[in-house]
Amino acid sequence: MLKASLKGVPIVRRGDYHYFVHPITDGVPELQPGLIEEITSYITKNADTNVDRIVTIEAMGIHIGTALSLATGIPLVIIRKKRYGLPGEIAVHQVTGYSKGELYLNGIHRGDKVLIVDDVISTGGTMRATIGALKTAGAEIRDIFVVFSRGKGIEDVRKMGHDVKALIEVDVYGGEVIIKRSADERS
């Protein structure tokens, strides 16, 4: 279902970046429960779930993180776009291929074992910033899963010593999403 959902998705241009619009990455046109179930099932079977917290990034990681939290009983921490000023809050400076801004991490404690999940990694900017903030908090990153990988960001994060796993590696050519590799092909 996930692979089939990529067929014919809209491509929009943000500067020089060709951005694909998909229910998992954008919530548009609608998010079907079967997509979330497929993603949750794959991650729960393949991720290190011997963790204290699942960590995701606002906004489009929230539905994935919530479903994983419900399936595993592991608490969810959301890196938010809003600053709350709580004790121990860590600013996460994010730079992607088409945006930049501040995110904020709360609820992680020194020694927490974490599983990071997100919708997509492309430039790796958000993931690198997330990893940096979690290290600053003293967390141990046990596993990282993204639904889609596009571009060199995944390799950059892997060079940092983190084995990011993607369900589907994609690119955009000729106005359409091309599946380069999927997790079920690697199994």
C-alpha positions as CSV (number, residue, x, y, z in Angstrom):
1,M,0.0,0.0,0.0
2,L,2.8,2.5,0.9
3,K,4.6,1.9,-2.4
4,A,1.4,2.2,-4.4
5,S,0.5,5.4,-2.6
6,L,3.5,7.2,-4.3
7,K,2.1,6.8,-7.8
8,G,0.9,10.0,-9.2
9,V,1.5,12.2,-6.2
10,P,1.8,15.9,-6.9
11,I,5.2,17.5,-7.2
12,V,5.6,21.2,-6.1
13,R,8.6,23.4,-6.5
14,R,10.1,25.3,-3.6
15,G,12.9,27.2,-5.1
16,D,15.2,24.6,-6.7
17,Y,13.7,21.8,-4.6
18,H,11.1,19.5,-6.2
19,Y,8.9,18.5,-3.2
20,F,6.5,15.6,-3.4
21,V,3.2,15.9,-1.6
22,H,2.1,12.7,0.1
23,P,-0.3,11.8,3.0
24,I,2.6,10.7,5.2
25,T,4.7,13.7,4.6
26,D,2.0,16.3,4.4
27,G,-1.4,14.9,5.5
28,V,-2.7,15.7,2.0
29,P,-5.1,14.7,0.5
30,E,-6.0,12.4,3.4
31,L,-4.1,10.0,5.6
32,Q,-5.5,6.4,5.3
33,P,-5.3,4.2,8.4
34,G,-3.8,1.4,6.3
35,L,-0.7,3.4,5.6
36,I,-0.1,4.1,9.2
37,E,-0.8,0.5,10.1
38,E,1.7,-0.7,7.5
39,I,4.4,1.7,8.7
40,T,3.8,0.9,12.4
41,S,3.9,-2.8,11.7
42,Y,7.2,-2.6,9.9
43,I,8.9,-0.4,12.4
44,T,7.7,-2.4,15.5
45,K,9.0,-5.6,13.8
46,N,12.4,-4.1,12.8
47,A,13.3,-1.4,15.3
48,D,15.0,-1.6,18.7
49,T,12.0,-1.0,20.9
50,N,13.9,-1.7,24.1
51,V,13.8,2.1,24.7
52,D,12.5,4.6,27.2
53,R,11.1,7.1,24.7
54,I,10.0,7.4,21.1
55,V,11.1,10.8,19.7
56,T,9.6,12.5,16.7
57,I,9.6,15.9,15.2
58,E,6.6,18.2,14.7
59,A,4.6,18.1,12.6
60,M,4.6,15.2,10.2
61,G,6.3,12.7,12.5
62,I,3.5,13.0,15.1
63,H,1.1,10.5,13.5
64,I,3.9,7.9,13.1
65,G,5.2,8.4,16.6
66,T,1.6,8.3,18.1
67,A,0.8,5.0,16.3
68,L,4.1,3.5,17.5
69,S,3.5,4.7,21.0
70,L,0.1,3.1,21.0
71,A,1.4,-0.2,19.5
72,T,4.4,-0.5,21.9
73,G,3.3,1.3,25.1
74,I,6.4,3.4,24.9
75,P,6.0,7.1,25.8
76,L,6.3,9.6,22.9
77,V,8.3,12.9,23.0
78,I,7.6,15.4,20.3
79,I,10.3,17.9,19.4
80,R,8.1,21.0,19.0
81,K,8.1,24.2,17.0
82,K,7.0,26.2,20.0
83,R,9.3,27.3,22.8
84,Y,7.8,26.6,26.3
85,G,10.8,27.7,28.4
86,L,10.6,24.6,30.6
87,P,13.6,23.6,32.8
88,G,16.0,21.6,30.6
89,E,14.5,22.7,27.3
90,I,17.0,22.4,24.5
91,A,16.8,24.5,21.3
92,V,17.2,22.5,18.1
93,H,18.4,24.6,15.2
94,Q,17.0,23.0,12.0
95,V,18.2,23.8,8.5
96,T,16.6,21.8,5.6
97,G,16.7,22.1,1.8
98,Y,13.7,24.5,1.9
99,S,13.4,26.0,5.4
100,K,15.2,26.8,8.6
101,G,14.0,27.5,12.1
102,E,14.1,26.6,15.8
103,L,12.6,23.5,17.3
104,Y,12.5,22.6,21.1
105,L,13.2,19.4,22.9
106,N,11.6,18.7,26.3
107,G,11.0,15.5,28.3
108,I,14.3,13.7,27.6
109,H,16.6,12.9,30.6
110,R,20.2,11.8,30.8
111,G,20.5,8.1,30.1
112,D,17.2,7.8,28.3
113,K,17.3,5.3,25.5
114,V,15.4,6.6,22.5
115,L,14.0,5.5,19.1
116,I,13.8,8.4,16.6
117,V,11.0,8.2,14.0
118,D,10.1,10.7,11.3
119,D,8.3,11.0,8.0
120,V,11.2,11.8,5.6
121,I,14.9,12.5,5.5
122,S,16.3,14.5,2.6
123,T,19.0,16.9,3.4
124,G,19.4,15.5,6.9
125,G,19.4,18.9,8.5
126,T,16.5,18.1,10.9
127,M,17.8,14.7,11.8
128,R,21.4,16.0,12.5
129,A,19.9,18.8,14.7
130,T,17.7,16.2,16.5
131,I,20.6,13.9,17.1
132,G,22.7,16.8,18.4
133,A,19.9,17.9,20.9
134,L,19.4,14.3,22.1
135,K,23.2,14.0,22.7
136,T,23.1,17.3,24.6
137,A,20.3,15.9,26.8
138,G,22.5,12.8,27.5
139,A,20.2,10.4,25.6
140,E,21.3,7.2,24.0
141,I,20.0,6.8,20.5
142,R,19.2,3.2,20.0
143,D,17.6,3.3,16.5
144,I,16.4,5.7,13.8
145,F,13.6,5.0,11.3
146,V,12.1,7.2,8.6
147,V,9.4,6.4,6.2
148,F,11.0,8.0,3.1
149,S,14.6,8.8,2.3
150,R,15.4,11.2,-0.5
151,G,18.8,12.6,-1.3
152,K,22.1,12.4,0.5
153,G,20.9,13.3,4.0
154,I,20.6,9.7,5.1
155,E,24.2,9.0,4.1
156,D,25.4,12.1,5.9
157,V,23.7,11.0,9.1
158,R,25.1,7.5,8.7
159,K,28.6,9.0,8.5
160,M,27.9,10.5,11.9
161,G,27.7,6.9,13.2
162,H,23.9,6.4,13.1
163,D,22.3,3.7,11.0
164,V,19.1,5.5,9.8
165,K,16.7,3.0,8.3
166,A,14.2,4.0,5.6
167,L,11.2,2.1,4.5
168,I,11.4,3.5,1.0
169,E,14.2,5.4,-0.7
170,V,12.9,7.7,-3.4
171,D,13.8,10.5,-5.7
172,V,11.9,12.9,-8.0
173,Y,12.6,12.7,-11.8
174,G,10.6,14.0,-14.6
175,G,7.8,15.2,-12.4
176,E,7.2,11.9,-10.6
177,V,8.4,10.0,-7.6
178,I,10.7,7.1,-8.4
179,I,11.2,4.3,-5.9
180,K,14.9,3.5,-5.8
181,R,14.7,0.9,-3.1
182,S,12.3,-0.4,-0.4
183,A,12.8,-2.1,2.9
184,D,11.0,-5.2,1.7
185,E,13.5,-5.6,-1.2
186,R,16.4,-5.6,1.3
187,S,14.9,-8.3,3.5
